[in-house]
Amino acid sequence: MSVLTWITDIAQVMSPVLYAAFIVVIYFQLRAARESVREVRQEFLAAGRPVVAVHDEYDHDSDGLSIAVENVGQGPAKHISFAFSRPIESSDGVVISDLPLFTIGLTSLAPGARLTCYWDDLHAQLDLLKRQDLAGSDFEVTVRYLDLPGTSYSNTWDIQPAVYEGLRAPPHPEAHVTDQAGESAGSEPTAAAGVTGRER
């Protein structure tokens, strides 16, 4: 048997094996490529992680307290739920924490989106807390939500109405509110508590 014939026989035997090995390599390369595309797509859809914050706000002009819910993160949040350490009640008997916003929750909240709910007059609320022996106490609200790829997050925020007691407003608010060009911005002065969030 000549060397050429021997090489030809070997090639005929090895061809199916090499072909199968080639198919296996291509398969794994395609699977890795699909995984990379999926990860890039998820990152694109998420566009960063969401951070859903809940905090109180105080308006000097009206003496009004409000509860604000906003997404301060870079990505959209979905399936948002709220749990309060104790009910948040207004002086006229409305339980704010029992409103549909907090009991049903939110389907989604885009980055920068914000919802505000009027709570109470500051002095009326402080009087109510004193009558309930809760003067100076904080409320805690835990927010749970998902990002678009389905990663879950949990943050706990403190709501502190008592910090606004005795807070002074400037005598001429328009002189204290200026934009970057040094011109009057004309916006209403509001104050927000230095609330803290604890991620879980």
Buried (B, 14 or more C-beta within 10 A) or exposed (E): EEEEEEEEEEEEEEEEEEEEEEEEEEEEEEEEEEEEEEEEEBEEEBBEBBBBBBBBBBBBEEBBBBBBBBBBBEBBBBEBBBEBBEEBBBBEEEEBBEEEBBEEBBEBBEBEBEEEEBBBBBEBBBBBBEEEEBBEBBBBBBBBBBBBBEEEBBBBBBBBBBBBEEEEBEEEBEEEBEEEEEEEEEEEBEEEBEBEBEEE
